[in-house]
Structures are given as C-alpha cells and as structure tokens.
Amino acid sequence: MPSEFALDDAALRRARTRTVWVLSLGQILGGLAFGATISLGAVLAADISGDESLSGLATASVTLGAAAAAVPLAALARRRGRRPSLTSGMAVALVGVVVVVLAAAGRSFPLLLVGFVLIGAGQAANLQSRFAAADLATDRSRARDLSVVVWATTIGAVLGPNLVGPGQVLGAALGMPPLTGPYLFTVVAQLLGMALYLIALRPDPLLLAQRVAAARILSGAGAIARADRPTAARYAVFTIAGAHAVMVSVMAMTPVHLLHHGATVEIIGLTISLHIAGMYALSPVFGILADRLGRTPTVLVGQALLAAALLTAALGQESSTAVIVALILLGLGWSASTVAGAALLTEASAEARRTRRQGRSDLTMNLVAALGAILAGIALSWIGYGGLSLCGLVVAGAVVALSPLGRRDAPASVTA
C-alpha cells in the first residue's frame, strides 16, 4: 500500500479533527451571514410587497434556493470534493445579497425574491457542512462530529440578528435602502468563509474518505461502508424534512406576529437569536445522545420538544415571553431531530449512494420547508399564529408513528 494510504489511526484522527475545526469556523461565519439575513427577510418582504400575507415568501425563496442548489452542490462534491462545493454555494449567495439590496432600492418585489433564492445557495452550503464533518467519522463519533459543526453555527447565528441595529445605522450612513444595512455583515462573513474553505479545508474530507475506502479495498482490508439500508435512509430523510418544515413555518411567521403585538425590531432580533441558539447550542448534547442512546430514540426526543414548542406557541401566542420560550423549544427540537437524522442517513447509506442521498435529503427538506413557509403566511392570515402552530403537531405525530422504520435492516451490533 502506498505510504499516503498508510491509514494509521493517528493520521486519520488528525485529518478528522482538522476538518471538524475548519468546518466549525466556517459555520460561525455562515451562521453570522444567515442570522443577519433571516431576521429581517419577512419584514422586508412585507414592506416592499405591501401585503403581509406574502411575507412568508422571503423564507420560502431562501429555502427554494437551498433546495435548487442542494443536488448540484452534492454532485460537485462527489466529483471535486467538499471544498469547491462549499465555496461555490457561498459565492452564489454573495450575488444574492447584491440583488436583494438592488431590489430594495428599486422597490421590486419579484427581484427581491430572486435575490433570496440566490442567498439560499449559501444556506445549502451551510447544510452540507454537517455531512462533510461525517465524511471521516466512525460510527462511534459520527453524530458527535456532525453536531460539533452544527453547534459552531451558534456563535454567528446568535450574533447575526443582533447586528440588525448596528447594520441599520451603518447602512443609513452609506445611503443604503432601509432594512438592508445588516447585509453588509453578510457580505463580509461570506467572503471570509470562502477564503477559509479554499485555504484551510485540506485535505478535502470527502476526497480523502474516498481514497481511504479505495485503498482499503485494494489492500484487502475491506470497504468501510456498511450495507445499504434504504428503508432507514428514507425515514431519516422524512424526519429531517418534517422537523425543518415545522421549524421554518413557525419561525418565519414569528417576526410578523410579534410586530402585530407591538414588538420592536430589536425584540424581534433577540427572539430570533434565542431561537437560533436553541437550534445549535445544545447540538453536541444531542450528538452524544444519538451516539450512545441511538439515532431513532434521539429523533423521538426531538419530536417531543417540537410538540412542546408548538403547544406553548399556540396557548401563549398573546405573550411575547411565551413566544420566545416556544421558539427556543422549537430550535431544540429541530436540533435533536436533524442531528440524529443526518447521522442515521449517513450510516444507512452505502458509500456509493451516500453523497447523492445527502443532496436529495437537503433538496427534500428545503422544498417541504419552502411550501411550509408559503402556506404559513396564508395560515397566519386565516387561522392566526396559534392555529399555524397546532398544524405542526400533525407532522411531529407522523414522525413518531413511523419511527420503527428508522431501525429497519439495522445490523444487530449497531444501534439505529
């Protein structure tokens, strides 16, 4: 076996550790960009369109853009590696930011939606970072490694919405259109993230994992991928998509709901930042739980948290405090479900199908979430914030009812 494929455990551990650290730093920058973007998206859409029922189209456009970019970015990763895939997604998002600012200046709602669609490519890159963290992981560390990268988003994502105030001041000083100043921070964060991945994400984790697998086969050590488990993989895709759709639908309408109750832009920013903290801050806990307790049991913990969030939002919709608590629980439920679901999807997929399924999973979750965001705007107008929240209970119940599928075809020695 060539020396570059010595495959000693120490060398692979070093490569895995470096990958997790680089991806974590990239997620801090990506979270900063996304947090600054999402906190004012619905408000900007309602302002330019003049119709609050269309406010959900901002988040829907971002998620549609992420869906459109998911499969091409996964295909690029499969051919060229994670590094060009992640940087390409962030580059497209930069173009989207420019388009959003131009749309705000020209008061063009269609152009604004185009800009948000392009920004979605950056979100697709952020999502694929968690799979990149699992490229070199073992069964014992897969959920933990993945969750550490998810956790790193906390720093930027919590800071991002709280930069709305300074961004507004800076944007006004530079003569930018109202509500677009915070996108200055998005531009800087995306540029730094691209530079980081291009320079520091070496060796490329996916290409290295592919070379390691090929070298082991040639040496007679056998493939590192386990047998394919399509039923469990499909359940993982359903779990991730369901949790994401529920989270996006409620989160997207929260700023508009709070505005109706007289909340300031700063309060809205704080609410979203606490929600995003819930999404990411405890992800290592859920990763460890998924590695020790099992993937499917951790998914069920996530669904219980989502149900608690939805009930709190429905029953306490008149209270800003209750809404904040609900948004935190919503983020926690999303975190547990998606961390465990992503780990299950990765290990339930044979290596030849893994990257393709990961891309399809991101495509599915974003398409479903986009539809949810669109319907959420309509539901807010028809049945209110409480009614919208209760609708999410149907999805959580379906994930729980189908949970036995997450264990289907699992090897006896492996906890699914």
N, C-alpha and C positions, 0 to 999 in steps of 0.2 A: 504494500500500500504506500503511495507517495507520502512524503513527510507532511505535506499540507493537510492531509486527511488522517493524521495520527489519531485523532478522535479521543485523546485522553480527556478524562472528565474535567480536569482543571482548566484546560484551554476552552472547552465548550462553556463551562461556568463563567469564565471571564467574558467571553463573547456575549453570553446571555445577559450578564449583569450590565455590560456597557450598553447593550441595546435597550434595556429597560430604563436606564438613566437618561439616555439621549431622547427616547420617546417621551419620557416623563417631562423633560424640559420643553420639548416641542408641544406637548399637551398644555403646559402652562401658557405658552404663547397662543396656542389655538383657542384655549378657553377664554383668554382675555379678549380675543377678537370676536368670538361667538357671543360672549356675555354682553359686550357693548352693542352688538348688532341686534340681538333678540329682545333686549329690554325696551326698545322703542319702535320695533317693527310694526306692531299692531297699531300703536298710536299714530305713527307716520302714515300708515295706510289709511286709517280713518280720516285723518286730517286732509290728505290730498284727494281722496275719493269723495269726501263729504258724506259718506254713508258708513255708519258703524257696523252694519251687518257684513260689510266687506273687509272688516279689519282682520279677520282670520286668514285672508288671502296672503298676507305678508308671511306668516309662518308656513302656510301651505306652499307658497312658492319656494321658500328655502328648502323645505322637505322634498318637494318635487325635484329641485335642482340636485339635492343629495341623492335622490333615487336615480336620476338620469346619469349621474356621474359614477354611481357605485360599481356597476358591472364593467364599464370601460377602465376604471382605475384598478379594479381587481385583475382584469385581463393584462393591463400594463405591468402590474406587479408580477404576475405569473411569468411574463416574458422577460422583463427587465429588472425586476426587484422592487422592494418597497420604497427605496429612496426616490427614484423618478416618479413613482406613483403618488407619493405623498406631496412632493413639491409641485407636481402638475396641478393637483387639486387646489392647493393654496394659491397658485398663480391665477387660476380661473376666478377664484374668489376675489382677488385683488381687482380684477376687471369689473366684477360685480359691484364692488364698493363705489368705484368711479361712476358707474351707470346709475346707482341709487342717488348719489349726490346730484348728478345732472338732472335726473327725473324730478327731484325735489325742487331744484331751481326752476325747471320748466313747468312744474305742477302737472306732470304727466303720470297718471296712474298706471297705464299699460307699461310704460318704460320702467316705472318703479318695480313692477312685478318681474320684469326681465332681469333687473339688477339683483333682486332677491333670489331668483332662480340660479344665477351665476354664483352668488355667495354660497349657495347650497353645496357647491363642489368642495369648498373648504370644510364644511361640516362632514362631507363624505370622507375626506382625508382624515379628519379627526377620528371618525368612527373606525376606519381601517387601521388606525394606530394600535387599537387594542388587540386586533388579530396579529399585527406584527410582533407584539410582545409575546404572543404564544407560539411563534414560529420555532423557537429553540427550546421551549419549555418541556418539562417532563410532566407525566400525569400528576405527580405529587406537588408540582409548583405552578401548573398551568393557570388555574383560576387566580392564584395569588399574584403571579407576574402580570397577568392581564389587569387585575384590579388595581395594582400599584400605578399603572399608566393611566387608568381611569381616574384614580384619586388625584393625580397631579393636576388634572384639569381644574380642581377646586380652587387653586390659588388664582389663576387667571379668570375663571368664570365668576368667582365671587367679587373680584376687584373690578371686572368689566362693567357691570351695571352701575357700580358706584362711581364710575368715571363719567357718568352722564352729565352731572353738574359741571365739573371742570371742562368737559368736552364742549358743552354748550357755550361756556364763556370763551374758550379758545376759538371755537367755530365762529362766534359772533365777531371776535376781534379780527378774524381773517376774512370776514364778509361771506361766510358760508350760509346756505339756506337754513332756516330754523329746523331743529331736531336732527341735523346731520353732523354737528361738530364731533360727537363721540366716535364717528367713523374714522377720524384721524388716528385714534388709538388702534383701530382695527388694521389700518394700513401698516403702521409700524410693526405691530405684532406679527402680521402675516409675513412681512419681509424678513424679520428676524428668524421666524420659524423655517422659512425656505432655506435660508443660509445655514441654519443649524443642521437640517437633514442632509443637505448636499455635502457639507464638510465633515460632519461627525458621525453620521449613521453608516459606519464602516467597521467591520464587514456588514454587507447588507444581510439582514437576518433571514429573509426568505431564500435568497440565493445560497447562503451558507447551509441552511437546512436541507435544501435540495441536493447540494453537493455531498453533505454528510450522509444522506439516505442512499445516494448512488454509490458512494464509496463503501458503505457497509454491505450493500448487496454484492458488490464486486469482491469484497473480502470474505464473503460467506457468513458475515455476522447477521444478515437478515435485515429486512426493512424495519424502520422504527414506527411506521404507521400500523395501527390496529385494523382489524377487519371493518369493512364499511357497515354502518348501522343506519340505513335510510329512514326508518320509522322514527328513531330517536332524533335524528337530524331535523326531520320535518317538524317534530314537536318543538325543538329548540327554536326554529325559525318562527313558528307560531307564537311562542312565548315572548320572544324579543319584540316581534311586531305588535303584539297585543299590548304589552307594557308601554311601548313607545307611543302607540296611538293614544292610549288613555292619558299619558303624561302630557303629550303635546296639545291635545284638545283642551284640557283644563287649563294648562299653563298659558296657552296663547290668549285665552279669553280673560284671564285674571287681571291684566292691566286695564282693560276696558271696564270690567266690573268694578274695580277699585276707583276708577275715575268717576263712575256713576255715583259713588258714595263719597265723593269729595276728597279723595286722596291726592296728595301732591306727586309730582314726578319723582321726587326724592324717595317718598314712601314706596312708590311702585318699584323703583330701582332696588331698594332694600329688600322688598318682598321677593323679587326675582333672584336676587343674590343669595338669600337664605334658601330658596328652593334649589338653586343650583348647588349650593353647599350640601344640601340633602342628597342630591344626585351623586355627588362624587366623594364627599368627605369620609364616609364610612365604607367605601368600596373595598378597601383591604380587609376589613372585618368580614364582609360578605364573601370575599375571595377565599379567605382562610376557612370560613364556614363551608363553602362549596367543596373545597379540597378535603375537608375532614368529615363533614356530615353527608355530603353528596350533592350532586347538581340539582336533581329534581326536588329534594326537600328544601333546598335554599330557594328555588323558584317559588315554592309554596309560601315560604316566609315573605317573599316579595309581594305575592298576591294578597296576603293578609294585611300588609302595610298599605297597599293600594286601596283596599276596601276601607280601611280606617280613614285614609285621607279623603276618599270620596264622600263618606258619610259625614265627616267633620265639615267639609265644604258645603254640603247640602243643608245640614242642620244649622250651621253657623254662618251662613252667607251674609248676614247683615253686620257681622262683626269683623273688622279688619284683623284683629288678633286671631280669631278662629280661621280666617282665610290663610294667614301666614302659617299657622300650625298645620293646616291641611296641605299647603304647598311643600312644607318640609317633609311631611309623611309621604307625599306623592313622590318626591325625589328619592327618598329612601327605598320605597317600593320598586321604583324604576331601577335603582342601582342593584338591588338583590336579584331581581329578575333577569336583567340583561347581563350582569357579570356571570351568573351561573349558566344562563342560556348560551352565552358565547363560548364558555368553556365546554359545555355539552356539545355544541355544534362542531367545534374544532376536533374533539376527540372521537366523535361519532362518524366523522367523515374520513374515508381513505385518502391518503395523501394526494392521489391523482385528482380527486374531486374537491379537495378542501378549499382551495382559494376560490374556485368557481362558486361553491356553495356560500362562502362568506360574502362574495359580491352579491349574490342573489338574495341573501338574507338582508343585507343593507338596502337593496332595492325594494324588497317587500316591506320592510319596516318603515321606510320613508314614504312609499306610495300610500300605505294604510294611514300613516300619520298625516299626510297631506290631505287625504279625504276627510280624516277626522277634524283637522283644523278648519276646512271649508264648512263642514256641517256644523262645527261648533259655533261659528259666527251666526248661522241661521238659528241654531238651537238657543243661543243666548237671547235672540230677539223673541223667540216663540215661547220658550218654557223657562227662561231665566237661568241664572248660574247654578242654582240648586238642582234644577231638572237636568241640566247638562252633566253635572257631577254624578247623579244617580244612573245615568245611561252607561257610565263606565263600569258599573258593577256587573253588567252582563258579560263584558269581555273578561273581567277577572274571574267570574264564575266558570266560564268556558275553559280557561287555562287550568283551573283546579280540576274540573271534571275530566279533562284529557290527560292529567298528569301521569297515569300509568304508561302512556306511550313514551315518556321520557326514559323509561327503564327498559324499553323493548330491545331485545337482542344484545343486552349488555353481557360481557363475559362475567363469569361467576366471581372472578377475583377483583373486579373493578366496580366501584360504586358509581352508579349513574346519577 
